[in-house]
Amino acid sequence: MTESDLRNTLGSNVKKHRLIKGFSQAKLAEMLDLSPNFISEIETGKRWLSSDTLVNLAEALNVETYEFLLPQQVATNDIAAFIQTYTEKAAKVASEAVISSLDTLRKQYIN
């Protein structure tokens, strides 16, 4: 993994966790006493950040610092956080889609 890959992974994860929390870049920047442009540059992999800023980001987004460095993948808790963010109707639609997908997988691989 190159430094650029690492910056992009970190940025994607910061953005993912920021969106899960429902924060705008401006809101997160305000919480951390940073500029919204700095948050944008982190999320797009254009800027690196200090270890202090990394720790502060993790605290603001309520995640462990190492989670920012993990390759993107869909985890069960990510799906749950996403569903909680939206209305009851959207949650129902998402739930039905997951159930339908699981049914399809069962038919393909179990039967």
TIRO-2110 file (N, C-alpha, C; in Angstrom, 1 decimal):
// TIRO-2110
0.9, -1.2, 0.0, N, 1, A
0.0, 0.0, 0.0, CA, 1, A
0.9, 1.2, 0.0, C, 1, A
0.6, 2.1, -0.9, N, 2, A
1.4, 3.4, -1.0, CA, 2, A
0.9, 4.4, 0.0, C, 2, A
1.6, 5.5, 0.2, N, 3, A
1.2, 6.5, 1.0, CA, 3, A
-0.1, 7.2, 0.5, C, 3, A
-0.2, 7.3, -0.8, N, 4, A
-1.4, 7.8, -1.5, CA, 4, A
-2.6, 6.9, -1.2, C, 4, A
-2.4, 5.6, -1.3, N, 5, A
-3.5, 4.6, -1.0, CA, 5, A
-3.9, 4.8, 0.5, C, 5, A
-3.0, 5.0, 1.4, N, 6, A
-3.3, 5.1, 2.8, CA, 6, A
-4.1, 6.4, 3.1, C, 6, A
-3.6, 7.5, 2.4, N, 7, A
-4.4, 8.7, 2.6, CA, 7, A
-5.8, 8.6, 2.1, C, 7, A
-6.0, 7.9, 0.9, N, 8, A
-7.3, 7.7, 0.3, CA, 8, A
-8.2, 6.8, 1.2, C, 8, A
-7.6, 5.8, 1.8, N, 9, A
-8.3, 4.9, 2.7, CA, 9, A
-8.8, 5.7, 3.9, C, 9, A
-7.8, 6.4, 4.5, N, 10, A
-8.2, 7.2, 5.7, CA, 10, A
-9.3, 8.2, 5.3, C, 10, A
-9.1, 8.9, 4.2, N, 11, A
-10.1, 9.9, 3.8, CA, 11, A
-11.5, 9.3, 3.6, C, 11, A
-11.5, 8.2, 2.9, N, 12, A
-12.8, 7.5, 2.7, CA, 12, A
-13.5, 7.1, 4.0, C, 12, A
-12.7, 6.6, 4.9, N, 13, A
-13.3, 6.2, 6.2, CA, 13, A
-13.7, 7.4, 7.1, C, 13, A
-13.0, 8.5, 7.0, N, 14, A
-13.4, 9.7, 7.7, CA, 14, A
-14.7, 10.1, 7.2, C, 14, A
-14.9, 10.2, 5.9, N, 15, A
-16.1, 10.6, 5.2, CA, 15, A
-17.2, 9.6, 5.6, C, 15, A
-17.0, 8.3, 5.5, N, 16, A
-18.0, 7.3, 5.8, CA, 16, A
-18.5, 7.5, 7.3, C, 16, A
-17.6, 7.7, 8.2, N, 17, A
-18.1, 7.8, 9.6, CA, 17, A
-18.7, 9.2, 9.9, C, 17, A
-18.3, 10.2, 9.2, N, 18, A
-18.9, 11.5, 9.3, CA, 18, A
-20.3, 11.5, 8.8, C, 18, A
-20.6, 10.8, 7.7, N, 19, A
-21.9, 10.7, 7.1, CA, 19, A
-22.8, 9.9, 8.0, C, 19, A
-22.3, 8.8, 8.5, N, 20, A
-23.0, 7.9, 9.5, CA, 20, A
-23.5, 8.8, 10.6, C, 20, A
-22.7, 9.7, 11.1, N, 21, A
-23.1, 10.5, 12.3, CA, 21, A
-24.0, 11.6, 11.8, C, 21, A
-24.1, 11.9, 10.5, N, 22, A
-25.0, 12.9, 10.0, CA, 22, A
-24.3, 14.3, 10.1, C, 22, A
-23.0, 14.4, 10.2, N, 23, A
-22.3, 15.6, 10.3, CA, 23, A
-21.9, 16.1, 8.9, C, 23, A
-22.1, 17.4, 8.7, N, 24, A
-21.5, 18.0, 7.5, CA, 24, A
-20.0, 18.2, 7.7, C, 24, A
-19.3, 18.5, 6.6, N, 25, A
-17.9, 18.8, 6.8, CA, 25, A
-17.7, 20.1, 7.7, C, 25, A
-18.6, 21.0, 7.5, N, 26, A
-18.5, 22.3, 8.3, CA, 26, A
-18.7, 22.0, 9.8, C, 26, A
-19.7, 21.1, 10.1, N, 27, A
-20.0, 20.8, 11.5, CA, 27, A
-18.8, 20.1, 12.1, C, 27, A
-18.3, 19.1, 11.4, N, 28, A
-17.1, 18.3, 12.0, CA, 28, A
-15.9, 19.3, 12.1, C, 28, A
-15.7, 20.1, 11.2, N, 29, A
-14.6, 21.1, 11.3, CA, 29, A
-14.8, 22.0, 12.5, C, 29, A
-16.0, 22.5, 12.7, N, 30, A
-16.3, 23.3, 13.9, CA, 30, A
-16.0, 22.6, 15.2, C, 30, A
-16.4, 21.3, 15.2, N, 31, A
-16.2, 20.5, 16.5, CA, 31, A
-14.7, 20.4, 16.8, C, 31, A
-13.9, 20.3, 15.7, N, 32, A
-12.4, 20.1, 15.9, CA, 32, A
-11.6, 21.4, 15.8, C, 32, A
-12.3, 22.5, 15.6, N, 33, A
-11.6, 23.8, 15.4, CA, 33, A
-10.6, 23.7, 14.2, C, 33, A
-11.1, 23.2, 13.1, N, 34, A
-10.4, 23.1, 11.8, CA, 34, A
-11.2, 23.8, 10.8, C, 34, A
-10.7, 23.9, 9.6, N, 35, A
-11.4, 24.5, 8.5, CA, 35, A
-12.2, 23.4, 7.7, C, 35, A
-13.4, 23.7, 7.2, N, 36, A
-14.1, 22.8, 6.4, CA, 36, A
-13.2, 22.3, 5.2, C, 36, A
-12.4, 23.2, 4.6, N, 37, A
-11.5, 22.9, 3.5, CA, 37, A
-10.5, 21.8, 3.9, C, 37, A
-10.0, 21.9, 5.2, N, 38, A
-9.1, 20.9, 5.7, CA, 38, A
-9.7, 19.5, 5.8, C, 38, A
-11.0, 19.5, 6.3, N, 39, A
-11.7, 18.2, 6.3, CA, 39, A
-11.9, 17.6, 4.9, C, 39, A
-12.3, 18.5, 4.0, N, 40, A
-12.4, 18.1, 2.6, CA, 40, A
-11.2, 17.5, 2.0, C, 40, A
-10.0, 18.1, 2.3, N, 41, A
-8.8, 17.7, 1.8, CA, 41, A
-8.4, 16.3, 2.4, C, 41, A
-8.7, 16.1, 3.7, N, 42, A
-8.5, 14.8, 4.3, CA, 42, A
-9.3, 13.8, 3.6, C, 42, A
-10.6, 14.1, 3.5, N, 43, A
-11.5, 13.1, 2.9, CA, 43, A
-11.2, 12.7, 1.4, C, 43, A
-10.6, 13.6, 0.7, N, 44, A
-10.2, 13.3, -0.7, CA, 44, A
-8.8, 12.8, -0.8, C, 44, A
-8.1, 12.7, 0.3, N, 45, A
-6.7, 12.1, 0.3, CA, 45, A
-5.7, 13.1, -0.2, C, 45, A
-6.0, 14.4, -0.2, N, 46, A
-5.1, 15.4, -0.6, CA, 46, A
-4.2, 15.9, 0.5, C, 46, A
-4.6, 15.7, 1.8, N, 47, A
-3.8, 16.2, 2.9, CA, 47, A
-3.6, 15.0, 3.9, C, 47, A
-2.5, 15.1, 4.6, N, 48, A
-2.2, 14.2, 5.7, CA, 48, A
-2.6, 14.9, 6.9, C, 48, A
-2.6, 14.3, 8.1, N, 49, A
-2.9, 14.9, 9.3, CA, 49, A
-2.0, 14.4, 10.4, C, 49, A
-2.0, 15.2, 11.5, N, 50, A
-1.2, 14.9, 12.6, CA, 50, A
-1.8, 13.7, 13.4, C, 50, A
-1.1, 13.1, 14.3, N, 51, A
-1.6, 12.1, 15.1, CA, 51, A
-2.7, 12.7, 16.1, C, 51, A
-2.4, 13.9, 16.5, N, 52, A
-3.4, 14.5, 17.4, CA, 52, A
-4.7, 14.7, 16.7, C, 52, A
-4.7, 15.2, 15.5, N, 53, A
-5.9, 15.4, 14.7, CA, 53, A
-6.6, 14.1, 14.4, C, 53, A
-5.8, 13.0, 14.2, N, 54, A
-6.4, 11.7, 14.0, CA, 54, A
-7.2, 11.2, 15.2, C, 54, A
-6.6, 11.4, 16.4, N, 55, A
-7.2, 11.0, 17.6, CA, 55, A
-8.5, 11.9, 17.9, C, 55, A
-8.4, 13.2, 17.6, N, 56, A
-9.5, 14.1, 17.8, CA, 56, A
-10.7, 13.7, 16.8, C, 56, A
-10.3, 13.4, 15.6, N, 57, A
-11.4, 12.9, 14.6, CA, 57, A
-12.1, 11.7, 15.2, C, 57, A
-11.3, 10.7, 15.6, N, 58, A
-11.8, 9.5, 16.1, CA, 58, A
-12.8, 9.7, 17.3, C, 58, A
-12.4, 10.6, 18.2, N, 59, A
-13.2, 10.9, 19.4, CA, 59, A
-14.5, 11.6, 18.9, C, 59, A
-14.4, 12.6, 18.0, N, 60, A
-15.6, 13.3, 17.5, CA, 60, A
-16.6, 12.4, 16.8, C, 60, A
-16.0, 11.3, 16.1, N, 61, A
-16.9, 10.4, 15.3, CA, 61, A
-17.2, 9.1, 16.1, C, 61, A
-16.7, 9.1, 17.3, N, 62, A
-16.9, 7.9, 18.2, CA, 62, A
-16.5, 6.6, 17.6, C, 62, A
-15.3, 6.6, 17.0, N, 63, A
-14.7, 5.3, 16.5, CA, 63, A
-13.3, 5.2, 17.0, C, 63, A
-12.7, 4.0, 16.8, N, 64, A
-11.3, 3.8, 17.2, CA, 64, A
-10.4, 4.3, 16.1, C, 64, A
-9.3, 4.9, 16.4, N, 65, A
-8.4, 5.4, 15.4, CA, 65, A
-8.0, 4.4, 14.3, C, 65, A
-7.8, 3.2, 14.6, N, 66, A
-7.4, 2.2, 13.6, CA, 66, A
-8.5, 2.0, 12.6, C, 66, A
-9.7, 2.3, 12.9, N, 67, A
-10.8, 2.0, 11.9, CA, 67, A
-10.7, 2.9, 10.7, C, 67, A
-10.0, 4.1, 10.8, N, 68, A
-9.8, 4.9, 9.7, CA, 68, A
-8.8, 4.3, 8.7, C, 68, A
-8.0, 3.4, 9.1, N, 69, A
-7.0, 2.8, 8.3, CA, 69, A
-7.4, 1.4, 7.7, C, 69, A
-8.5, 1.0, 8.0, N, 70, A
-9.0, -0.3, 7.5, CA, 70, A
-9.6, -0.1, 6.0, C, 70, A
-9.3, -1.1, 5.2, N, 71, A
-9.9, -1.0, 3.8, CA, 71, A
-11.4, -0.9, 3.9, C, 71, A
-12.0, -0.2, 3.0, N, 72, A
-13.5, -0.1, 3.0, CA, 72, A
-14.1, -1.5, 2.8, C, 72, A
-15.1, -1.7, 3.7, N, 73, A
-15.9, -2.9, 3.5, CA, 73, A
-17.2, -2.7, 4.3, C, 73, A
-18.3, -3.4, 3.8, N, 74, A
-19.6, -3.2, 4.5, CA, 74, A
-19.6, -4.1, 5.7, C, 74, A
-19.8, -3.5, 6.8, N, 75, A
-20.0, -4.3, 8.1, CA, 75, A
-21.4, -4.2, 8.6, C, 75, A
-21.8, -5.1, 9.4, N, 76, A
-23.1, -5.2, 9.9, CA, 76, A
-23.5, -3.9, 10.7, C, 76, A
-22.5, -3.4, 11.5, N, 77, A
-22.8, -2.2, 12.3, CA, 77, A
-22.9, -1.0, 11.4, C, 77, A
-22.2, -1.0, 10.3, N, 78, A
-22.3, 0.1, 9.4, CA, 78, A
-23.7, 0.2, 8.8, C, 78, A
-24.3, -1.0, 8.4, N, 79, A
-25.6, -1.0, 7.9, CA, 79, A
-26.6, -0.6, 8.9, C, 79, A
-26.5, -1.0, 10.1, N, 80, A
-27.4, -0.6, 11.2, CA, 80, A
-27.3, 0.9, 11.4, C, 80, A
-26.2, 1.4, 11.4, N, 81, A
-26.0, 2.9, 11.6, CA, 81, A
-26.7, 3.6, 10.5, C, 81, A
-26.5, 3.1, 9.3, N, 82, A
-27.1, 3.8, 8.1, CA, 82, A
-28.6, 3.7, 8.2, C, 82, A
-29.2, 2.6, 8.6, N, 83, A
-30.6, 2.5, 8.7, CA, 83, A
-31.2, 3.4, 9.8, C, 83, A
-30.5, 3.5, 10.9, N, 84, A
-31.0, 4.4, 12.0, CA, 84, A
-31.0, 5.8, 11.6, C, 84, A
-30.2, 6.2, 10.6, N, 85, A
-30.1, 7.6, 10.2, CA, 85, A
-31.4, 8.0, 9.4, C, 85, A
-32.0, 7.1, 8.8, N, 86, A
-33.1, 7.4, 7.9, CA, 86, A
-34.5, 7.1, 8.5, C, 86, A
-35.5, 7.6, 7.8, N, 87, A
-36.9, 7.4, 8.3, CA, 87, A
-37.3, 6.0, 8.4, C, 87, A
-38.4, 5.8, 9.1, N, 88, A
-39.0, 4.4, 9.3, CA, 88, A
-39.2, 3.8, 7.9, C, 88, A
-39.8, 4.5, 7.0, N, 89, A
-40.1, 4.0, 5.6, CA, 89, A
-38.8, 3.6, 4.9, C, 89, A
-37.8, 4.4, 5.0, N, 90, A
-36.5, 4.0, 4.3, CA, 90, A
-35.9, 2.8, 5.0, C, 90, A
-36.0, 2.7, 6.3, N, 91, A
-35.5, 1.5, 7.0, CA, 91, A
-36.3, 0.3, 6.6, C, 91, A
-37.6, 0.4, 6.4, N, 92, A
-38.4, -0.8, 6.0, CA, 92, A
-37.9, -1.2, 4.6, C, 92, A
-37.7, -0.2, 3.7, N, 93, A
-37.3, -0.6, 2.3, CA, 93, A
-35.9, -1.2, 2.3, C, 93, A
-35.0, -0.7, 3.1, N, 94, A
-33.7, -1.2, 3.2, CA, 94, A
-33.7, -2.6, 3.8, C, 94, A
-34.5, -2.9, 4.8, N, 95, A
-34.7, -4.2, 5.4, CA, 95, A
-35.2, -5.2, 4.4, C, 95, A
-36.2, -4.8, 3.6, N, 96, A
-36.8, -5.7, 2.6, CA, 96, A
-35.8, -6.0, 1.6, C, 96, A
-34.9, -5.1, 1.2, N, 97, A
-33.9, -5.3, 0.2, CA, 97, A
-32.9, -6.3, 0.7, C, 97, A
-32.5, -6.2, 2.0, N, 98, A
-31.5, -7.1, 2.6, CA, 98, A
-32.1, -8.5, 2.7, C, 98, A
-33.4, -8.6, 3.1, N, 99, A
-34.0, -9.9, 3.2, CA, 99, A
-34.1, -10.6, 1.8, C, 99, A
-34.5, -9.8, 0.8, N, 100, A
-34.6, -10.3, -0.5, CA, 100, A
-33.2, -10.8, -1.0, C, 100, A
-32.2, -10.0, -0.8, N, 101, A
-30.8, -10.4, -1.2, CA, 101, A
-30.4, -11.7, -0.5, C, 101, A
-30.7, -11.8, 0.8, N, 102, A
-30.4, -13.1, 1.6, CA, 102, A
-31.2, -14.2, 1.0, C, 102, A
-32.4, -14.0, 0.7, N, 103, A
-33.3, -15.1, 0.1, CA, 103, A
-32.7, -15.6, -1.2, C, 103, A
-32.2, -14.6, -2.0, N, 104, A
-31.6, -15.0, -3.3, CA, 104, A
-30.3, -15.8, -3.1, C, 104, A
-29.5, -15.3, -2.2, N, 105, A
-28.3, -16.1, -1.9, CA, 105, A
-28.6, -17.5, -1.4, C, 105, A
-29.5, -17.6, -0.5, N, 106, A
-29.9, -18.9, 0.0, CA, 106, A
-30.3, -19.8, -1.1, C, 106, A
-31.2, -19.3, -2.0, N, 107, A
-31.6, -20.1, -3.2, CA, 107, A
-30.5, -20.6, -4.1, C, 107, A
-29.5, -19.7, -4.3, N, 108, A
-28.4, -20.0, -5.2, CA, 108, A
-27.4, -21.0, -4.6, C, 108, A
-27.2, -20.8, -3.3, N, 109, A
-26.1, -21.6, -2.7, CA, 109, A
-26.5, -22.7, -1.7, C, 109, A
-27.7, -22.7, -1.3, N, 110, A
-28.1, -23.7, -0.3, CA, 110, A
-29.0, -24.8, -1.0, C, 110, A
-29.8, -24.4, -1.9, N, 111, A
-30.7, -25.3, -2.6, CA, 111, A
-30.1, -25.9, -3.8, C, 111, A
END
